[in-house]
Amino acid sequence: MTTYEEWRVTGDPGAGFPKYDFTWSPERNPDLGDPETGARKFVALIASCGGWPDGPHLQRRTKTVTEWEAIEP
């Protein structure tokens, strides 16, 4: 069993850009380093540029992955 945190940033950048939704996860993108650090740095970068009309919103969750179990049919 493995447990880890995922961090997500969502929001609407406005100006005709599509809504933003990205998840920092050691499972999805292991080369990005610590998920919390990456997400918080991105939020700080957007804030330093004046922010978005809606967001960015920072969220986190804990995910648990278990081993596959063989089940008799």
Number of C-alpha atoms within 10 A of each C-alpha: 7 8 9 13 16 19 21 21 19 17 18 18 17 12 8 7 8 10 11 15 12 11 18 22 22 16 10 10 11 11 9 12 12 15 21 18 13 17 22 15 12 15 18 14 12 15 13 9 8 9 16 15 11 12 16 21 14 16 13 15 10 9 11 10 9 8 7 7 6 6 5 4 3
